[in-house]
Amino acid sequence: MNTRILLLVFLLLAISKQDVYSQFGFSHELGFIAGPVAFYSDYGVRNDFETNSGNVGYGIGLVHYLNFSYRADCNCYTRDKYFNDHFKLRNEIDYHKTNFQHFGPWVDPDKTTPTAEKLRAMRGSTTVFDIGTQLEFFPLSIRDFAAGAFKIAPFISFGLHWVSFDPEAYTERPGALNTPQNVPQKYINSFQLEPGNTWGIVTSVGIRYKITPLSDIMIDSRWQYYFSNWVEGLNPSLENNGEVAVPENKANDWIYWLNVGYVYYID
């Protein structure tokens, strides 16, 4: 995976540099983002604060924007169209890792059953790399914001990312993980610990804050839903006689990522 990441980072930078000197009628922005990632998985309990706050990792990303309101080849604005003045195309590469364990009432210290002991000993992690594109909408004028008419520009975005993941899992109890002695029955044969890939829908809301004529600080609140339930390597959804054996497993894996970034306008 490390080689793949380096190759794709290099590819994005190379494309961005080449486009800067092309004459496609738009300009470019480059930036980076970083922040905590809350991973909603099959570890822990749904809608439980301890689970949501405990299974949190950290992510970083490299961002490239196509800005349709300004032409870098002539240092001039493009034609005054609504799309040019309110939309940007956001391309990005992201990387995040999260460690998992079970939280919530089933593993409280006062729980001394064999099931609670097995749950407390389960550990996991996943490393996720994704690359994709989002269309970003700015309700306020992009031209006016760039000219300094106001300091804050809110935005919303929606897009699609290709996702590569590499999960791991183990138990702190002696012996193998995937056995009745070490995991509850519903987790038997529910582990998939080989690297894989899928797609994910990304949507976010955020703001840009202008700090210089050619640079912004960005705060981005993002939700990403994966088209797979194996991203963290655990999927207790086996069926018996056509009936779902684990009815509480209702959704695929997804994340909430609150990140802060810096964006520089390439003039």
C-alpha positions in Angstrom: 0.0 0.0 0.0 2.9 2.4 0.7 4.1 2.2 -2.8 0.6 2.8 -4.2 0.2 5.9 -2.0 3.6 7.3 -3.2 2.8 6.7 -6.8 -0.7 8.3 -6.6 0.6 11.3 -4.7 3.3 11.8 -7.3 0.7 11.5 -10.1 -1.6 14.1 -8.5 1.3 16.6 -8.0 2.5 16.0 -11.6 -0.9 16.6 -13.1 -1.4 19.7 -11.0 1.9 21.2 -12.0 1.3 20.4 -15.7 -2.2 22.0 -15.6 -0.8 25.2 -14.0 0.9 25.9 -17.3 -1.8 24.8 -19.5 -4.5 27.0 -20.9 -7.8 25.2 -20.0 -9.4 28.4 -18.7 -9.2 27.9 -15.0 -6.7 28.3 -12.1 -5.5 25.9 -9.4 -5.3 25.7 -5.6 -3.3 23.2 -3.5 -3.6 22.4 0.1 -3.5 19.9 2.9 -6.0 18.7 5.6 -5.7 16.9 8.9 -7.9 16.0 11.8 -9.6 13.2 13.9 -11.6 10.5 12.2 -14.5 8.8 14.1 -15.0 5.4 12.6 -18.4 3.8 12.9 -17.9 0.1 12.6 -19.0 -3.3 14.1 -16.8 -2.7 17.2 -18.8 -1.4 20.1 -22.5 -0.4 20.3 -24.5 1.8 17.9 -25.3 5.3 19.2 -23.1 4.9 22.2 -20.9 7.9 23.1 -18.1 5.8 24.6 -17.9 3.8 21.4 -18.0 6.8 19.1 -15.4 8.7 21.2 -13.2 5.7 21.7 -12.8 4.4 18.2 -11.2 7.5 16.8 -8.2 7.7 14.5 -6.4 10.4 12.7 -6.3 11.4 9.0 -4.4 13.5 6.6 -5.0 14.5 3.0 -3.6 16.4 0.0 -6.1 18.6 -1.8 -6.2 20.0 -5.3 -8.9 22.5 -6.6 -9.9 23.6 -10.0 -11.1 27.1 -9.7 -13.3 28.1 -12.7 -13.7 31.7 -11.7 -10.1 32.8 -12.5 -7.7 32.0 -15.4 -4.1 31.6 -14.4 -2.9 31.9 -18.0 -4.0 35.5 -18.4 -4.4 36.7 -14.8 -8.0 37.5 -15.5 -11.5 36.4 -14.5 -13.4 33.9 -16.6 -16.8 34.7 -18.1 -19.3 35.7 -15.4 -21.4 32.5 -15.2 -23.2 31.1 -12.2 -21.3 27.8 -12.3 -17.9 29.6 -12.5 -18.7 31.8 -9.6 -20.2 29.2 -7.2 -18.5 25.8 -7.9 -15.1 24.3 -7.6 -13.9 20.8 -8.4 -12.0 19.2 -5.5 -9.6 16.3 -6.1 -7.9 14.7 -3.1 -5.8 11.9 -1.7 -6.5 10.9 1.9 -5.0 8.5 4.4 -6.3 7.6 7.9 -5.8 4.8 10.5 -8.1 3.9 13.4 -7.6 1.4 16.2 -10.7 -0.5 17.5 -12.0 -2.1 20.6 -15.4 -2.8 22.1 -16.9 -0.1 24.3 -20.3 0.3 25.9 -22.5 -1.5 28.4 -21.6 -5.0 27.3 -18.0 -4.5 28.4 -18.5 -2.5 31.5 -16.2 -3.5 34.4 -19.2 -5.0 36.3 -19.8 -7.4 33.4 -18.0 -10.7 34.3 -19.6 -13.1 31.8 -17.5 -15.1 29.3 -19.0 -13.0 26.5 -17.9 -9.7 28.2 -14.4 -11.1 28.7 -14.1 -12.1 25.1 -15.4 -8.7 23.9 -13.0 -6.8 26.1 -10.0 -8.7 24.6 -10.9 -8.1 21.0 -8.7 -5.6 19.2 -8.6 -4.3 15.6 -7.4 -1.6 13.3 -7.7 -0.5 9.7 -5.5 1.6 7.5 -7.5 3.4 4.8 -6.3 5.2 1.6 -8.7 6.8 -0.8 -8.6 9.1 -3.8 -11.5 10.9 -5.5 -13.3 14.0 -6.6 -16.0 16.2 -5.1 -18.0 19.0 -6.5 -17.9 21.9 -4.0 -20.7 24.6 -4.0 -20.2 28.0 -2.5 -23.5 30.0 -1.9 -21.5 33.2 -1.9 -19.6 34.6 -4.8 -16.1 33.0 -5.2 -14.9 36.1 -7.1 -16.0 38.4 -4.2 -14.4 36.2 -1.6 -11.1 36.1 -3.6 -11.2 39.9 -3.9 -11.6 40.3 -0.1 -15.2 41.4 0.0 -15.8 39.0 3.0 -13.5 36.9 5.1 -15.7 33.7 5.4 -17.1 31.6 2.6 -19.2 28.6 3.5 -19.5 25.5 1.2 -21.0 22.1 0.8 -19.7 19.3 -1.3 -20.6 15.9 -2.7 -18.5 13.3 -4.4 -17.2 9.8 -5.0 -13.9 8.2 -3.7 -12.1 5.0 -4.5 -11.1 3.4 -1.3 -8.3 0.9 -0.4 -8.3 -0.6 3.1 -6.0 -3.0 5.0 -7.6 -4.3 8.3 -6.1 -6.2 11.2 -7.6 -8.0 14.2 -6.4 -10.0 17.2 -7.3 -11.0 20.7 -5.5 -10.4 23.9 -6.6 -13.8 25.1 -4.3 -16.9 24.5 -5.0 -18.7 21.3 -6.3 -18.0 17.9 -8.8 -15.2 17.2 -11.5 -16.9 15.2 -12.5 -19.5 17.8 -15.5 -19.9 20.2 -13.0 -19.8 23.1 -11.9 -16.2 22.2 -14.8 -14.4 20.4 -18.6 -14.6 20.9 -20.5 -16.9 18.5 -21.8 -14.1 16.3 -18.2 -13.1 15.4 -17.1 -16.6 14.3 -16.2 -16.5 10.6 -17.0 -12.8 10.5 -13.4 -11.6 10.0 -11.9 -10.7 6.7 -8.3 -9.4 7.2 -7.0 -9.3 3.7 -6.5 -5.9 2.0 -9.4 -4.9 -0.2 -11.0 -1.9 -2.0 -14.4 -0.4 -2.5 -16.1 2.9 -3.3 -17.4 5.6 -0.9 -19.8 8.5 -1.1 -18.4 11.7 0.4 -20.4 14.7 1.6 -19.3 17.6 3.7 -20.0 21.1 4.9 -17.4 23.7 5.8 -16.0 27.2 5.6 -13.1 28.9 4.1 -11.4 31.8 6.1 -9.2 34.1 4.0 -5.9 34.9 5.7 -4.0 36.4 2.8 -5.0 37.2 -0.8 -3.6 33.9 -1.9 -4.3 31.6 1.0 -7.2 30.3 3.1 -7.8 28.3 6.3 -10.4 25.6 5.8 -12.6 23.8 8.3 -14.4 20.7 6.8 -17.0 18.5 8.5 -17.2 15.3 6.5 -19.3 12.1 6.3 -18.1 9.2 4.2 -20.2 6.1 3.6 -18.4 3.0 2.3 -20.0 0.5 -0.1 -18.6 -2.3 2.0 -18.9 -3.6 5.5 -15.4 -5.1 5.5 -13.4 -1.9 5.8 -12.5 -2.5 9.4 -12.3 -6.3 8.8 -15.3 -7.3 10.8 -18.8 -8.1 9.5 -21.1 -10.2 11.8 -23.9 -10.6 9.3 -24.0 -14.3 8.6 -27.4 -15.7 7.6 -29.1 -18.9 8.9 -32.0 -20.3 6.9 -32.5 -17.1 5.1 -32.7 -15.0 8.3 -30.1 -12.4 9.3 -28.3 -13.8 12.4 -27.1 -10.4 13.6 -30.0 -8.0 13.0 -28.2 -5.1 14.8 -25.7 -5.0 12.0 -27.8 -2.6 9.9 -25.3 -0.5 7.9 -22.0 -0.6 6.1 -19.0 1.0 7.7 -18.8 4.8 7.6 -16.7 7.7 9.1 -17.1 11.2 10.3 -13.9 13.3 9.7 -13.5 16.8 11.2 -10.4 18.3 9.5 -8.6 21.6 9.3 -6.6 22.6 6.3 -4.6 25.2 4.5 -5.2 26.1 0.8 -2.9 28.1 -1.4 -4.0 29.7 -4.7 -1.5 29.2 -7.5 -1.4 32.5 -9.3 
